[in-house]
């Protein structure tokens, strides 16, 4: 799971580097050039970093259960494995190998971005009360944390699926600022770090 967290941190760092490019371009050009799409790409990429991280630790956590490294959960016990994956066990594949294939296949089309989807994913390998646990660690209300993440994901969706267009003003896009983007990045980095800390504690 440590490798998953390292990848998450590297992805976050790549997103932050883009902010440096944005600032450099702004300092070297006139306002006639609008580099704000760099900020929009940061929002898309930071949510993607979180999504990929949750996919990774869910897969790894489930494999840890299969290898008796952590206790199983009800959701893990009810995870469905296809006949195709099961048939691999008759050709020499281990159960863990079959399980990993099935997790990748069944989760491959899912997005683990919204707070509820993230906690649902983690329930495959942990009984952690995720958002209340993070709230207690940070001294914040769980509802506020979930609302803040939801707003970031909603903005990501507007950028990715609607070109960030403001329907009230034709040919205009929703405004975006560097401080707002930096806040979103730092928030997701904090949430990802707290999730990692919680799920790597002794059998959460």
C-alpha positions, 0 to 999 in steps of 0.5 A, a space after each residue: 500500500 506504501 507504493 500506492 501512496 507514493 504514486 499518489 504523492 507523485 501525481 499530486 506533485 505533477 499537478 502542483 508543477 502545472 501551477 508553477 507553469 501557470 504563474 510563469 506564463 502570467 508573469 511573462 505575457 499580457 492579459 490578452 493571453 488566457 492561460 486559465 486552462 492550465 488551472 482547469 487541467 489541475 482540477 481534472 488531474 488532482 481528482 484523477 490522482 485521488 481516483 487512481 489512489 482509491 482504486 490502488 489501495 482498494 485492490 491492494 487491501 483486498 489482496 491483503 485480505 486474500 493473503 490473511 494480512 488483514 481481516 475480511 469485511 462483509 463487502 469483501 466476502 460478498 465480492 463476486 468472482 466470474 467463472 472466467 476468473 475462477 477457471 484460471 485457478 484450474 490452470 495454476 493461477 493463485 487465488 490472489 492472482 484471480 482476485 486481482 484480475 477480477 478487481 481490476 475488471 469489475 472496478 475498471 469502469 467505476 469512478 471513486 471520486 465522490 465521498 460516498 463512492 470512496 467510502 464504499 470502495 474502502 469497505 471492500 477491505 476496511 470496516 473504517 467509518 471513513 469520514 467521521 474518522 477523518 473528521 475527528 483527526 482533522 477536528 472538522 465535521 464529516 459533512 463539511 469534509 464531504 461537501 468540500 470534496 463534492 464541490 471539487 468533483 463537481 467542478 471537475 465534472 463541469 470542466 471534463 464534461 461541459 468544457 467549464 461553460 457558463 450556460 448563462 453567458 454564451 461563449 463564457 466559462 466559469 471563473 477560476 483562480 490560482 488560490 482556489 485551485 491550490 486550495 483544492 489540491 491541498 485539500 485532496 492531498 490532505 484527504 488522501 494522506 489521512 485515508 492512507 494513515 487510517 487504512 494502514 493502521 493495524 487492521 482498521 
